């Protein structure tokens, strides 16, 4: 039995993607080429490895055994690349980044894959964390980098033994039910109902600033600290709110209009890391540089 590890990798890709077409797209091959690889694998083992169905393909018992072997090979190769990176003096190690939800989906998730390709020995671990808990984890060494809002109480507080690096300035937006007229100035928000904001959220300051000259505006009984919660409340017609650009990038719910208005200002995100004789490590600086590059390349088209 002649088992080619490359054909096993093709089988694994088809299994993970759920079908030949999707697997071919993942591998950047034609569906015909993938089908040929699977057929040759089946010829080699003498039995079917895929059960092709109208809505995809599932592994046969033989296919499952081979896919498990492919996963073990993949793991061994990954570990080998990491070991070689260390021996060659390349960037290697694990860097744990804590960040708010809005930053994770837009910038950190794509960065995990890019860094894996560029630095095989470097592992980026992402955790959703905010506020004092994140600061405690940074101090204890559980986190290596903490992304936070500069206007939050923690962001405004200088912490000994750490350094803050500006990452991104993004516009604050007003979000309102699309049943309401779209404003062009903050003055047009005068008689609208505003959602209350948790005082510990950076949006609290932005909310207060924009409402200073709106004497007729009133506050709803509902409040938020999480921007996804704010969007859900707005979509439900409970009031209007201020959220950062990243909160609606690619995930603006139906029934919600996001508007950029003069005078709303910007939210600044910063990255905080430890500063000691041994910190920040080379791999931490590598991830920080990659974060800065990703943030700088982010195109933010303000809603009109």
N, C-alpha and C positions, 0 to 999 in steps of 0.2 A: 504494500500500500504506500503510494507516493503522495504525501501530504505537503503541499506547498503553503508555507505560512502566509504568502501574499493572497492566496485564494481564501484562506481562513479569514483574513482581514476584510475581504470583500463580503463574505457571508455575515460577519459581525456587523458591518455597516448596513447591510440590507435589513438585518434583524432590528437594529436600533432605530432605523428610519421607518420601518413598518412595511417596506415593499421595495421592489426592484427600481421603480422610477425614482422614488425618494432617495434610495441608497445611491443610485447613480449620480444624483445631483450633489449629494454629500461628498462623493469621491471625485467629482468633476470628470466623470466618464459617461459614455453613452449607455443607455439602457441595454443596447445590444451587446456591448462589451461586458457589462456586468452579468447578463444572462449566460454568455459564453463561459465566463469564469466559474459561475455556479454549476453549469453543465459539466465542465471538466472536473470540478471537485466531486460531483456525484459519480462520474465515471471512475474516479480514483478510489472512492470508498465503496462503490458498488450498490449504492442505495440513495434514495431521495433525501435531500437535506432541507428542502423547502416544500411546504404545502401551499401552492399558489391558489389564492382565492380572489373573488371579484373585487374585494376592497383592500387587497394587500397580500402579504405572504407571512406565514407563521412557520416556525421551525418544527421539523419532525424530531422524534427522539434522537436520531443520529445528528441532526442539525444542532440540537441543543448541546450535545456533547462536544461538537466541534466549536461552537460559539464560545462555550466555557473555556476551551483550550485557547481560543483566540484571545480571550480577555486576559488569561494568564500570561500569554506571550506579550501582549500589549503592556501589561504591568511591568514585566521583567525588562522590556526595552526602555520604558520610561525611567526605571530605577538605574539602568545602565547609563543612560544619557546624563542623569543627575550625577552619578559617580564620576563620569568622565569630565563633566563640567568642573567639579571640585578639583580633580587632579590637574586640569589645565588652567586653574586659576580664574575660571569664569565666575560670573555672579551666580551664587547658589545659596539655598536656604529657604526658609519660610518667612513670609511677611504677612502679618495679620492686620487688616484694615477694618476699622469700625466706621460706619457712616450711616446717615439717614437714608430712608427708603428712596427719596427722590434722586439721590446721587448714585445709589447702587444700580438701579435699572438702566440709567442713561449712560454712565461712564465706567463703573467698576466691572459690570458683567462682561462687556466687550473687551475690557482690558485684561481680564483673566486669560482669555484665549490668545490675545496678541503677545502677552508676556511669555506664555507657555511656548509659543513658536520661536520667539527670539532668544529666550533664556531657558533652555531645557532644565537646568538645575535649579531654577527659581520657582517657588510655589507661592501664589497669592491666595490667601484665605480671606474671605469677605464675611463680615458680621454686621447685622443691622443693630446699631446701638446709638444712643444719644444721651446727652446730659451728663449728670454726675456719675452715672454708672459707667459710661464710656471713659470718663476721666479716671475713675478708680481702676479700670482695667488697663488703661495706659500706664498708670503709675506702678501697677503690680507687674507689668510686663506681659499681660495677656494680650494686649494690643500693641502694635508697633507704630501705627498711624491712626489718628482720630480725626475724622472730617466733621466739622461742626459749623454752625452759623455764627458769624462774628457778633451779630446783634443779640444773640441769646445771652442769658446771664453767665453761662460758663464761658462763652466766647469773649465776653467783655472782661473776664477775670484773668489776670496774669497768674500763671502757675509756675512756681520756681522749679527749675530743672527741666523745663520744656521750651520749645520754640514753635512759634506759629508762622506758617507760610501761606500767604494769600493764594488761593486756587482759582476762584471764579467769581466774577461779578455778573449777576443775572437780574433782569428786570422783575420787579413786583408787578403782578397783574391783578385786576379786579375781575372776579368771576361772578356771573349773575345768571339767573334763569333766562333762557332764550325767549321766553314770553315777554320779557321786559325790553323796552327800547335800548338799543346799544348807545351808550354815552360816548361823547367825544371829549368831554372835560370832566374834572372831578365835581364841578358845581352841579352837574346833572345827576349826581348821586344824592342830592340834598334830602329828598323825602323817602329814600329807600330804607329798608330794614337790614341792619348789619348783624351778622353772626358775631358773637363774643369770641375773644381769643384768650387762650391760656396765657397768663402773664409771663410764663417761662418760655414761651415760643417767640422766635424772632419776628413773626408776623404781628405780634402784639404792638411793637413799636411802629411798624409800618402802618398798621391799622389806625393807631392813634394819630399819627402824623397827617394822614389823608382826611381824617374826620374833624380836624381842628376847626375848620371853617364851615362845617356842616351843622348848623344849629338845629335844623329840623330832622336830622337823621336820628333814628332810635335803634336800640339794641334788642335783638331777639333773646329769648330765654335760653337759646341753644348756644353751645360753645364748642370750640375745637382746639386741638394742639397739633393733630395729625392732618396733613393736607389732603389725603385721600378722604378722610372724614368730612372735611370742609366741602370738597367737591360733591360728595354724596348728599350733604345737606342742601347745597345750592341746587343740585339736580331735583331734589324733592320740594323745592320752592320755599325753604325755610328762611332764606335770607341771602344776602350777598357777602362776599368775603375777599380777602387779599391773600393770594398765594404766589409762590415764586414760579418762574417760567418752567423750571424742570418738572414741576408738579403736573403740568398739563402736556408736556412734550410726549407725544405718542400715546397718551392715555386720557385725553379729554373725554369725559362721559357725554352721552347724548343728553340734550336738553340744557347744556351749559355753554355760555358764551364767555370767552376770555378776552379781555381788552387791556391794551397797554395805554396808559394815560399820562400826560405830562404831570410831573410832580410826585409820582409814586415812588421814585427812587429805585435802588437796587438792593438785592440780598448778596452779601459777600460770604462765600464759603472759604474756610481756612483748613489747613492740615496741621495738626499738632503732633510733634514727636518729642521723645526724650532727648536730653542733651547731657551726657556723662562722658567719662573718659573713653568708654567703649561704644557709646551711642551718639549719633545714629550709625548703624552698620552699613556696609557697602550696599547690601541688598535693599535696605530700607531707602537709601538715597536713590537707588535705581527705580524703585516703585514710585517714589515721590516725583522724580523727573518725568516718568511716564504719565503720572496723573496730571502734572502741569501741562504736558504736551497735549494730552487728550482734552483737557479743559480749554486750552487755547484754540484747538481746532474745531470746537463745537460751534456750529452755526446757529445763532439764535435769531430767528425771524419773528419780530414782535407782531402779535396779532393786531389787526387794524379794526 
